[in-house]
Amino acid sequence: MKILLLGPPGAGRSTQAQRLSEKLNYLPISTGDMIRAQMIAGTELGRRIESYYGRGELVPDEAILELVLPNLEPSGRWVLDGFPRTEAQARALDAALERRGIGLSRAILLEAPDEDVISRVVGRRYSLTTGRVYHVEQDPPPDFKARQDEGPFMQREDDTEDAIRRQLEIYHREASILTGYYEGKGILATVDARKTIPEVTESILEALQTPRKS
Ligand code: AP5
């Protein structure tokens, strides 16, 4: 299975990619994590893209493709989180997969209203050790004393209400084009991401069992 998760920032893509990795051994491939790793390492690519990231804008397609495409193992089972975000990225992904003789199994759209995702992003924390994502109320980080291996728990610099509102504006400009693209291919499934984290995981697993439309 090769799947991708679509949805607004804060809908729970990373959270669900983690759950799919734990339950079904999917390799999560997150463009946001890849970008942050490049910036922290101070690579040439990282320097090229940091101003876009800092402004909450989309990083140019060319840089994103350079990061993602080499990681798509033809025989692997992976879940894309945060990619593609533009039609050009979607088309480049299809072309790269076709060259390798493989295709996407499912595009899962996680749907949630803006106000919900804003409060999720503002309360998000992540483990500096493992990268795992938590929420201060909905999915609190484990007691630091009990799980010292996972701490400390940090807040992303772009997890502010202003930044998320900017990212949502950009998301809404591209979203219908992307969902239309995957609907046209018969592989789009929509999941109600307002539910609890385990319920959303269950809905995704159900969607993966449902035959694709021809
Ligand atoms: P990225 O890192 O992808 O950030 P994002 O788009 O802001 O998405 P998030 O990580 O915020 O959302 P998520 O859906 O993964 O939510 P999460 O699971 O963490 O991208 C950052 C930047 O990189 C972009 O702005 C852009 O500049 C650049 N970029 C990345 N990819 C790009 C691309 N392809 N092209 C161009 N530029 C690109 O959950 C959020 C919170 O909610 C957590 O606290 C979680 O615990 C909680 N939560 C999750 N699910 C639930 C639930 N069901 N109920 C209650 N709480 C929940």
Residues whose N, C-alpha, C, O or C-beta is under 5 A from the ligand:
A	BS01	AP5	P8 P9 G10 A11 G12 R13 S14 T15 Q16 T31 G32 D33 I35 Y52 Y53 G56 E57 L58 V59 I64 G82 F83 P84 R85 R120 V121 G123 R124 R125 V133 Y134 H135 Q138 D139 Q167 A193 K195 T196 I197 V200
